[in-house]
């Protein structure tokens, strides 16, 4: 195993590390997985979460809000290997 210092570091939660970094004046942010992002109430309130079209999974839209080009998703991302045959044939959509 690693040193005691490393074991102690692993015991701290992300919130504790954010607090430490903030006190030291270090810009930081917690990196979240897609499931955590999809449940974020703040992102939902800002209208940034969209249904991906795949099994009810939410995806994040652009954070930039522009009146003439709102940047909303026009279609869902392709599933794994969904476009494989078409791409290998050299066809475009």
C-alpha positions in Angstrom: 0.0 0.0 0.0 0.9 3.6 -0.3 2.1 5.9 2.4 -0.1 7.0 5.3 -0.4 10.4 3.7 -1.9 8.8 0.5 -4.3 6.6 2.5 -5.6 9.7 4.3 -6.0 11.5 1.0 -8.2 8.7 -0.3 -10.5 9.0 2.8 -11.5 12.6 2.1 -14.6 13.2 0.0 -14.8 15.5 -2.9 -16.6 18.2 -0.9 -13.7 18.2 1.6 -11.2 18.7 -1.2 -13.2 21.5 -2.7 -13.3 23.2 0.7 -9.6 22.9 1.2 -8.8 24.2 -2.3 -11.2 27.2 -1.9 -9.5 28.1 1.4 -6.1 28.0 -0.4 -7.4 30.1 -3.2 -7.1 27.3 -5.8 -9.8 27.3 -8.5 -11.4 23.9 -8.7 -14.5 21.9 -9.5 -15.8 18.4 -8.8 -15.8 16.2 -11.9 -19.2 14.4 -12.0 -20.3 11.5 -14.1 -23.2 11.8 -16.6 -25.7 10.2 -14.2 -24.9 12.9 -11.5 -25.1 15.7 -14.1 -28.5 14.4 -15.3 -29.9 14.8 -11.8 -28.6 18.3 -11.2 -31.5 20.6 -10.2 -29.6 23.8 -11.2 -28.9 22.5 -14.7 -32.6 21.5 -15.1 -33.8 24.9 -13.8 -31.6 26.6 -16.4 -33.0 24.4 -19.2 -29.7 22.7 -19.9 -30.9 19.1 -19.7 -32.4 17.4 -22.7 -33.7 13.9 -23.3 -31.0 12.1 -25.4 -33.6 9.9 -27.0 -31.9 6.8 -25.7 -33.5 5.0 -22.7 -34.5 8.2 -21.0 -30.9 9.3 -20.5 -30.5 13.0 -20.1 -27.7 15.0 -21.9 -26.4 18.5 -21.4 -27.0 21.2 -23.9 -24.8 24.2 -24.5 -24.5 26.7 -21.6 -24.5 29.6 -24.0 -27.9 31.3 -24.4 -28.2 33.3 -27.6 -31.5 34.7 -29.0 -31.0 34.0 -32.7 -29.1 30.7 -32.4 -30.3 29.0 -29.2 -28.1 25.9 -29.6 -30.7 23.3 -28.7 -29.9 19.7 -29.8 -31.6 18.9 -33.1 -31.3 15.2 -32.9 -29.9 12.6 -30.6 -26.4 11.2 -30.9 -26.1 7.9 -32.7 -26.0 4.7 -30.7 -22.9 2.5 -30.6 -22.2 1.3 -34.2 -25.5 2.7 -35.4 -23.9 4.5 -38.4 -21.0 2.0 -38.8 -22.1 0.3 -42.1 -23.0 3.7 -43.7 -19.7 5.2 -42.7 -17.7 2.2 -44.0 -19.5 2.4 -47.3 -18.4 6.1 -47.5 -22.0 7.4 -47.5 -23.0 10.7 -45.9 -26.3 11.4 -44.3 
